[in-house]
Amino acid sequence: MYSILWLISTVIDIYIWILIASAILSWLVAFNVVNTRNPLVSTVGDVLYRLTEPVLTPIRRILPNFGGLDISPVVLILLLIFIRRLLVEIFVGAIA
């Protein structure tokens, strides 16, 4: 059972880093630091978009409009951390 908990926790950690990378890349593109015509940037951006948008879109629909400020990645990261801690508490409580 510890292995399953470790795997779930690791997947959540990786997804959190993917969310952070996606947010940073979107800032770099918005401030013209990187050019989306570069094939590497375009490919990385497309992969990050495909990995994050299906989860972020429903959160964006629920959140109010903050005038250009997108806090949906922060909300999702907090939710993922909560889920991870909840799973640990449930798992440790089941063993005790």
C-alpha positions in Angstrom: 0.0 0.0 0.0 2.9 2.4 0.7 4.0 1.9 -2.9 0.6 3.0 -4.3 0.6 6.0 -2.0 4.1 6.9 -3.1 3.1 6.6 -6.8 0.0 8.8 -6.4 2.1 11.4 -4.5 4.8 11.4 -7.1 2.3 11.8 -9.9 0.7 14.7 -8.1 4.2 16.3 -7.6 5.0 15.9 -11.3 1.7 17.5 -12.3 2.3 20.4 -10.0 5.6 21.0 -11.7 3.9 20.8 -15.1 1.4 23.5 -13.9 4.3 25.7 -12.7 6.2 25.2 -16.0 3.0 26.1 -18.0 2.4 29.3 -16.0 6.0 30.4 -16.4 6.0 29.6 -20.2 2.8 31.6 -20.6 4.4 34.6 -18.8 7.5 34.3 -21.0 5.4 34.3 -24.1 3.2 37.2 -22.9 6.2 39.4 -22.2 7.9 38.4 -25.5 10.9 36.8 -23.8 10.5 33.6 -25.9 9.1 33.4 -29.4 6.4 30.9 -30.2 7.7 30.6 -33.8 10.6 28.7 -32.4 9.8 25.0 -33.0 11.0 23.9 -29.5 9.0 26.5 -27.7 6.0 25.8 -29.8 6.2 22.0 -29.1 6.8 22.5 -25.3 4.0 25.0 -25.1 1.6 22.7 -27.0 2.5 19.7 -24.7 2.0 21.8 -21.6 -1.3 23.2 -22.9 -2.6 19.8 -23.7 -1.6 18.5 -20.2 -3.1 21.4 -18.2 -6.0 22.9 -20.1 -8.5 20.0 -19.6 -8.2 20.4 -15.8 -7.9 24.2 -15.7 -10.9 25.0 -17.9 -13.5 23.8 -15.4 -11.8 25.7 -12.7 -11.8 28.9 -14.8 -15.5 28.6 -15.4 -16.1 28.5 -11.6 -13.8 31.3 -10.6 -14.9 34.9 -11.0 -13.2 37.2 -13.5 -10.2 38.9 -12.0 -9.5 41.1 -14.9 -6.7 39.3 -16.7 -5.3 37.6 -13.7 -5.6 33.8 -14.0 -5.4 32.2 -10.6 -6.7 28.8 -11.7 -3.2 27.1 -11.6 -2.9 28.3 -8.0 -6.3 26.9 -7.1 -5.5 23.6 -8.8 -2.1 23.3 -7.0 -3.8 24.0 -3.6 -6.4 21.4 -4.5 -3.8 18.8 -5.5 -1.8 19.4 -2.3 -5.0 19.0 -0.3 -5.9 15.7 -2.0 -2.3 14.4 -1.4 -2.5 15.2 2.3 -6.0 13.8 2.6 -4.8 10.5 1.0 -1.9 10.3 3.4 -4.2 10.9 6.4 -6.7 8.3 5.2 -4.0 5.8 4.5 -2.2 6.3 7.9 -5.6 6.2 9.7 -6.5 2.9 8.0 -3.2 1.3 9.1 -3.4 2.5 12.8 
